[in-house]
């Protein structure tokens, strides 16, 4: 099992997901369920760091990002020998490439 390290951006993403579902959509139970689902998927990464697909397999960008689909959300991470870095958790319909890499030209 490897160590999971969250970026500040990933922690902020999780907080915003919970807040949006709980407060904006007025569904705190769904917020907890979705956050638990995401956390369960991330826990799975600790045991199987290469479980997610390489991002470079679906887009023509040279990157070491891997991703997991967690319902409507995508967990973007980088697997190293002893650590997995969770970089972002992004709603799947957002322009995640721009969020991850900025404007691509």
Backbone as CSV, one residue per row, in Angstrom:
resi,resn,N_x,N_y,N_z,CA_x,CA_y,CA_z,C_x,C_y,C_z
1,UNK,0.848,-1.181,0.000,0.000,0.000,0.000,0.892,1.243,0.000
2,UNK,0.521,2.208,-0.825,1.287,3.440,-0.938,0.598,4.560,-0.164
3,UNK,1.352,5.597,0.103,0.812,6.767,0.801,0.039,7.634,-0.197
4,UNK,-1.111,8.137,0.236,-1.911,9.059,-0.571,-1.624,10.477,-0.097
5,UNK,-1.254,11.345,-1.038,-0.966,12.746,-0.732,-1.912,13.612,-1.562
6,UNK,-2.691,14.443,-0.877,-3.653,15.326,-1.550,-3.032,16.700,-1.771
7,UNK,-3.228,17.240,-2.960,-2.850,18.631,-3.202,-3.879,19.535,-2.533
8,UNK,-3.499,20.772,-2.313,-4.440,21.752,-1.783,-5.622,21.910,-2.731
9,UNK,-5.345,21.890,-4.034,-6.422,22.029,-5.026,-7.412,20.867,-4.923
10,UNK,-6.926,19.647,-4.729,-7.817,18.488,-4.613,-8.681,18.587,-3.357
11,UNK,-8.086,19.014,-2.256,-8.860,19.191,-1.025,-9.928,20.268,-1.207
12,UNK,-9.563,21.358,-1.890,-10.539,22.413,-2.191,-11.645,21.887,-3.105
13,UNK,-11.261,21.058,-4.091,-12.257,20.472,-4.991,-13.277,19.668,-4.191
14,UNK,-12.801,18.816,-3.279,-13.705,17.991,-2.483,-14.625,18.848,-1.616
15,UNK,-14.065,19.896,-1.037,-14.877,20.799,-0.212,-15.952,21.480,-1.056
16,UNK,-15.578,21.949,-2.250,-16.544,22.623,-3.123,-17.621,21.658,-3.617
17,UNK,-17.245,20.423,-3.905,-18.232,19.428,-4.324,-19.263,19.231,-3.216
18,UNK,-18.767,19.004,-2.005,-19.670,18.818,-0.865,-20.554,20.025,-0.627
19,UNK,-19.968,21.217,-0.654,-20.740,22.438,-0.432,-21.786,22.647,-1.512
20,UNK,-21.411,22.434,-2.761,-22.336,22.651,-3.872,-23.548,21.728,-3.765
21,UNK,-23.292,20.454,-3.538,-24.401,19.499,-3.478,-25.250,19.739,-2.232
22,UNK,-24.589,19.988,-1.118,-25.306,20.166,0.145,-26.081,21.475,0.201
23,UNK,-25.422,22.582,-0.155,-26.021,23.899,0.023,-26.777,24.396,-1.206
24,UNK,-26.141,24.313,-2.375,-26.784,24.824,-3.582,-27.908,23.910,-4.038
25,UNK,-27.638,22.612,-4.047,-28.655,21.653,-4.482,-29.541,21.181,-3.330
26,UNK,-29.220,21.642,-2.121,-30.027,21.344,-0.928,-30.174,19.835,-0.676
27,UNK,-29.059,19.111,-0.826,-29.116,17.667,-0.629,-27.880,17.188,0.149
28,UNK,-27.845,17.419,1.465,-26.668,17.034,2.250,-26.414,15.528,2.275
29,UNK,-27.451,14.717,2.189,-27.252,13.263,2.193,-26.540,12.832,0.908
30,UNK,-26.956,13.384,-0.218,-26.293,13.073,-1.487,-24.840,13.546,-1.458
31,UNK,-24.592,14.708,-0.854,-23.223,15.217,-0.744,-22.338,14.225,0.000
32,UNK,-22.828,13.728,1.137,-22.051,12.745,1.906,-21.835,11.469,1.106
33,UNK,-22.866,11.007,0.425,-22.746,9.782,-0.369,-21.725,9.924,-1.492
34,UNK,-21.767,11.045,-2.175,-20.834,11.270,-3.283,-19.411,11.412,-2.764
35,UNK,-19.228,12.170,-1.700,-17.881,12.312,-1.133,-17.353,10.969,-0.634
36,UNK,-18.218,10.148,-0.045,-17.796,8.812,0.391,-17.415,7.934,-0.795
37,UNK,-18.163,8.031,-1.875,-17.846,7.257,-3.084,-16.478,7.661,-3.643
38,UNK,-16.226,8.961,-3.679,-14.938,9.452,-4.166,-13.818,8.976,-3.242
39,UNK,-14.024,9.094,-1.930,-13.003,8.647,-0.963,-12.738,7.146,-1.079
40,UNK,-13.781,6.356,-1.292,-13.603,4.910,-1.475,-12.752,4.609,-2.712
41,UNK,-12.999,5.331,-3.783,-12.208,5.149,-5.001,-10.758,5.530,-4.781
42,UNK,-10.538,6.620,-4.055,-9.169,7.055,-3.769,-8.478,6.038,-2.863
43,UNK,-9.194,5.474,-1.906,-8.616,4.431,-1.053,-8.194,3.227,-1.885
44,UNK,-8.954,2.917,-2.907,-8.613,1.809,-3.798,-7.290,2.070,-4.522
45,UNK,-7.028,3.336,-4.823,-5.770,3.701,-5.483,-4.579,3.352,-4.595
46,UNK,-4.734,3.474,-3.285,-3.630,3.163,-2.371,-3.197,1.707,-2.511
47,UNK,-4.151,0.818,-2.745,-3.832,-0.599,-2.910,-3.437,-0.947,-4.347
48,UNK,-4.009,-0.237,-5.304,-3.764,-0.516,-6.718,-3.483,0.784,-7.460
49,UNK,-2.260,1.330,-7.340,-1.957,2.658,-7.892,-2.167,2.801,-9.402
50,UNK,-2.116,1.714,-10.134,-2.263,1.818,-11.585,-3.670,1.468,-12.056
51,UNK,-4.635,1.482,-11.119,-6.013,1.119,-11.448,-6.643,2.099,-12.440
52,UNK,-6.289,3.338,-12.379,-6.865,4.338,-13.275,-6.226,4.308,-14.644
53,UNK,-6.961,4.792,-15.618,-6.448,4.850,-16.988,-5.476,6.021,-17.130
54,UNK,-4.442,5.855,-17.952,-3.560,6.998,-18.235,-4.329,8.059,-19.026
55,UNK,-4.211,9.301,-18.625,-4.877,10.379,-19.351,-4.391,10.439,-20.795
56,UNK,-3.131,10.115,-21.008,-2.568,10.148,-22.361,-3.186,9.100,-23.280
57,UNK,-3.963,8.164,-22.726,-4.626,7.166,-23.570,-5.889,7.723,-24.237
58,UNK,-6.389,8.858,-23.762,-7.602,9.433,-24.357,-7.394,10.814,-24.965
59,UNK,-6.263,11.450,-24.647,-5.949,12.755,-25.239,-4.485,12.746,-25.667
60,UNK,-4.174,13.538,-26.661,-2.807,13.575,-27.174,-1.974,14.594,-26.410
61,UNK,-1.757,14.284,-25.128,-0.939,15.121,-24.262,0.022,14.192,-23.537
62,UNK,1.296,14.540,-23.545,2.283,13.744,-22.834,2.214,14.113,-21.352
63,UNK,1.658,13.213,-20.539,1.471,13.488,-19.121,1.534,12.182,-18.342
64,UNK,1.893,12.285,-17.082,1.891,11.094,-16.228,0.611,10.996,-15.395
65,UNK,-0.370,11.857,-15.677,-1.655,11.777,-14.984,-2.370,10.470,-15.325
66,UNK,-3.002,9.921,-14.312,-3.961,8.837,-14.479,-5.280,9.380,-13.941
67,UNK,-6.388,8.724,-14.286,-7.663,9.204,-13.768,-8.596,8.042,-13.471
68,UNK,-9.468,8.292,-12.513,-10.533,7.362,-12.157,-11.858,8.076,-12.321
69,UNK,-12.844,7.366,-12.831,-14.187,7.899,-12.922,-14.925,7.496,-11.650
70,UNK,-15.453,8.483,-10.942,-16.215,8.259,-9.706,-17.580,8.912,-9.897
71,UNK,-18.507,8.182,-10.463,-19.808,8.770,-10.761,-19.635,9.878,-11.782
72,UNK,-20.046,11.086,-11.419,-19.922,12.238,-12.316,-18.592,12.970,-12.178
73,UNK,-17.683,12.452,-11.381,-16.431,13.137,-11.082,-15.239,12.335,-11.579
74,UNK,-14.159,13.051,-11.862,-12.910,12.440,-12.288,-11.833,12.781,-11.263
75,UNK,-11.126,11.762,-10.800,-10.002,11.951,-9.878,-8.728,11.858,-10.712
76,UNK,-7.957,12.938,-10.744,-6.705,12.964,-11.487,-5.558,12.804,-10.497
77,UNK,-4.671,11.848,-10.789,-3.588,11.563,-9.856,-2.340,11.123,-10.608
78,UNK,-1.225,11.152,-9.870,0.061,10.692,-10.390,0.589,9.627,-9.439
79,UNK,0.895,8.470,-9.978,1.396,7.360,-9.165,2.918,7.342,-9.206
80,UNK,3.518,7.354,-8.036,4.964,7.219,-7.885,5.231,5.885,-7.186
81,UNK,6.475,5.590,-6.887,6.818,4.305,-6.276,6.189,4.148,-4.895
82,UNK,6.339,5.134,-4.033,5.851,5.021,-2.658,4.669,5.925,-2.343
83,UNK,4.305,6.790,-3.290,3.225,7.749,-3.048,2.339,7.892,-4.276
84,UNK,1.098,8.240,-4.008,0.173,8.637,-5.061,-0.260,10.051,-4.733
85,UNK,-0.119,10.932,-5.708,-0.475,12.332,-5.532,-1.838,12.582,-6.177
86,UNK,-2.830,12.909,-5.354,-4.160,13.258,-5.848,-4.116,14.752,-6.152
87,UNK,-4.171,15.085,-7.434,-4.004,16.479,-7.840,-5.312,17.243,-7.967
88,UNK,-6.341,16.618,-8.533,-7.610,17.311,-8.716,-8.760,16.312,-8.687
89,UNK,-9.934,16.792,-8.301,-11.189,16.051,-8.391,-12.158,16.993,-9.094
90,UNK,-12.523,16.649,-10.332,-13.228,17.590,-11.206,-14.511,16.960,-11.739
91,UNK,-15.564,17.749,-11.761,-16.823,17.309,-12.360,-16.557,16.951,-13.821
92,UNK,-17.023,15.804,-14.256,-16.693,15.265,-15.563,-17.126,16.087,-16.757
93,UNK,-18.115,16.951,-16.595,-18.582,17.773,-17.724,-17.846,19.104,-17.835
94,UNK,-16.951,19.345,-16.893,-16.153,20.575,-16.983,-15.011,20.352,-17.971
95,UNK,-14.380,21.417,-18.390,-13.235,21.330,-19.300,-11.992,20.998,-18.469
96,UNK,-11.873,19.720,-18.110,-10.805,19.308,-17.194,-9.416,19.506,-17.788
97,UNK,-9.276,19.447,-19.111,-7.956,19.675,-19.704,-7.478,21.101,-19.459
98,UNK,-8.385,22.076,-19.614,-8.016,23.468,-19.326,-7.725,23.662,-17.839
99,UNK,-8.479,22.987,-17.006,-8.248,23.100,-15.560,-6.883,22.518,-15.198
100,UNK,-6.538,21.383,-15.784,-5.263,20.733,-15.474,-4.056,21.418,-16.108
101,UNK,-4.218,21.841,-17.358,-3.053,22.300,-18.122,-3.115,23.754,-18.559
102,UNK,-4.192,24.465,-18.234,-4.354,25.828,-18.719,-4.815,25.793,-20.160
103,UNK,-4.798,26.929,-20.810,-5.268,26.998,-22.191,-4.272,26.279,-23.103
104,UNK,-4.791,25.288,-23.827,-3.961,24.536,-24.779,-4.121,25.154,-26.150
105,UNK,-2.999,25.430,-26.817,-3.086,26.009,-28.168,-2.558,25.057,-29.199
